[in-house]
Amino acid sequence: MLLHGLRDQAHEWDAIAPALVPFGRVVAPDQRGHGGTGRPRTGYDPADYADD
């Protein structure tokens, strides 16, 4: 599981993810409000991210 930083998106991992595939499944989601996700006005507390 590759998680991007606060101001990034899942595409930050595009260069390294292919190199990790031989070692197992690679998952790099966009976190709430980043990249290709929607941008809700609320729901950015740590507990909200944990529920995702």
C-alpha positions, 0 to 999 in steps of 0.5 A: 500500500503506497500512500501519497503525501498531503499535497500529492496524488497516487501518480506520485508512485508511477515511477516506482510501483512497477519495480515493486510488482515482483514482490507482491500486489501494489496498491496506490489509491488517491486519498480523499480530495486528491487526484481523481477523487471528489473534493468534499468540503468536510471529512478530512479529520484523521478518523475520516481517513481511517474509515476510508 
